[in-house]
Amino acid sequence: MLYSVDWNKVFIRVVGTVFVLLPAFLALFIFLWSPKNTIYSFFAILAETSLVAGIIANEEDTQMHSLMTIMGFFVSLILSTIFAWHFGFVNSLVNFLIYWWVWLSLYSAGINISLKYVDQNKLFASLMIVVGSIGTLSWYWFGFFF
């Protein structure tokens, strides 16, 4: 019974689901427990666009990679400005770097999922980076929200 299951496909589906659900859970958690910080829920969901763009992008498309890096920079800058307004300038600098890290790690994870030949080691490394980045962002934001 266990030998008839294609574990490679199962692993890719599980990892893809985790990539999609982590920012969604973060957004839902912020929305439910801290409604006054709903703008941060929006930015948590907005990070999903980098994952989707990574899935759509071709691995060799450096123009798309550059565009997503610049777009993530500006989204992080906007979020950092909002964060500075509420929590101070120094805290917003840290928030900027963490959110940009989340943006780029989700984009990289999307690229790893979309490849024709998925390297399990690269996908698992992406999983660890994405979980770490979302966890760090959650820890940092929740230190201010709750």
C-alpha positions in Angstrom: 0.0 0.0 0.0 2.7 2.5 0.9 4.7 1.6 -2.2 2.0 2.6 -4.5 2.0 6.2 -3.3 4.2 8.7 -5.3 5.9 10.3 -2.3 7.6 12.9 -4.5 4.2 14.3 -5.6 2.9 14.1 -2.0 5.9 16.0 -0.7 5.6 18.7 -3.4 1.8 19.1 -2.6 2.4 19.3 1.1 5.2 21.8 0.8 3.2 23.9 -1.7 0.2 23.9 0.7 2.5 25.0 3.6 3.9 27.8 1.4 0.3 29.0 0.7 -1.1 28.6 4.1 1.6 30.2 6.3 1.0 33.8 5.2 -2.8 33.2 5.1 -2.8 31.9 8.7 -0.6 34.9 9.7 -3.1 37.3 8.1 -6.1 35.5 9.6 -4.5 35.5 13.1 -3.7 39.2 12.9 -7.2 40.0 11.7 -9.0 38.0 14.4 -6.9 39.0 17.4 -5.9 42.5 16.5 -8.5 44.1 14.2 -6.9 47.5 14.6 -3.9 46.2 12.7 -5.8 44.9 9.7 -3.4 46.7 7.3 -0.7 44.1 8.3 -3.1 41.3 7.4 -3.3 42.9 4.0 0.5 42.9 3.7 0.7 39.2 4.9 -1.7 38.2 2.1 0.2 40.5 -0.3 3.2 38.4 0.3 1.4 35.5 -1.4 1.6 37.4 -4.7 5.4 36.8 -4.7 4.8 33.1 -4.3 2.3 33.1 -7.2 4.7 35.2 -9.3 7.5 32.7 -8.5 5.3 29.8 -9.7 4.4 31.6 -12.9 8.0 32.8 -13.6 10.5 30.9 -15.6 13.7 30.0 -13.8 15.9 31.7 -16.5 13.7 34.9 -16.6 16.1 37.4 -15.0 13.8 40.3 -16.0 11.0 38.8 -13.8 13.5 38.2 -11.0 14.6 41.8 -11.1 11.0 43.0 -11.2 10.0 41.0 -8.2 13.0 42.1 -6.3 12.3 45.7 -6.9 8.6 45.3 -6.3 9.3 43.5 -3.0 11.6 46.4 -2.1 8.9 49.0 -2.7 6.2 47.0 -0.9 8.6 46.5 2.0 9.3 50.2 1.9 5.6 51.1 2.0 5.0 48.6 4.9 8.0 50.0 6.7 6.7 53.6 6.4 3.4 52.5 7.9 5.2 50.6 10.6 7.4 53.6 11.4 4.2 55.7 11.8 3.0 53.3 14.5 6.1 52.0 16.2 9.1 54.2 15.4 11.8 54.5 12.8 14.3 52.0 14.1 11.6 49.3 14.4 10.6 50.0 10.8 14.1 49.4 9.5 14.1 45.9 11.0 10.5 45.3 9.7 11.6 46.4 6.2 14.4 43.8 6.1 12.3 41.0 7.6 9.4 41.6 5.2 11.7 41.8 2.2 13.2 38.5 3.3 9.8 37.0 3.4 8.9 38.4 0.0 12.0 37.0 -1.6 11.9 33.6 0.1 8.3 33.1 -1.0 9.3 34.1 -4.5 12.2 31.6 -4.5 9.9 28.9 -3.1 7.5 29.5 -6.0 10.3 29.1 -8.5 11.3 25.9 -6.9 7.8 24.5 -7.0 7.3 25.5 -10.7 10.4 23.7 -12.1 9.9 20.8 -14.4 12.4 18.8 -12.4 11.9 19.5 -8.8 15.0 19.0 -6.7 13.8 17.7 -3.3 16.8 19.1 -1.5 16.2 22.6 -2.9 12.5 22.4 -2.1 13.2 21.3 1.5 15.7 24.1 1.9 13.1 26.6 0.6 10.6 25.1 3.1 12.9 25.7 6.0 13.7 29.3 4.8 10.0 30.2 4.3 9.0 28.7 7.6 11.8 30.6 9.3 11.0 33.9 7.5 7.3 33.7 8.2 8.0 32.7 11.8 10.4 35.6 12.3 7.9 38.1 10.8 5.2 36.7 13.0 7.4 36.9 16.1 8.4 40.5 15.3 4.9 41.8 14.4 3.3 40.0 17.4 5.8 41.7 19.7 4.1 45.0 18.8 0.5 43.9 18.3 -0.2 41.9 21.4 
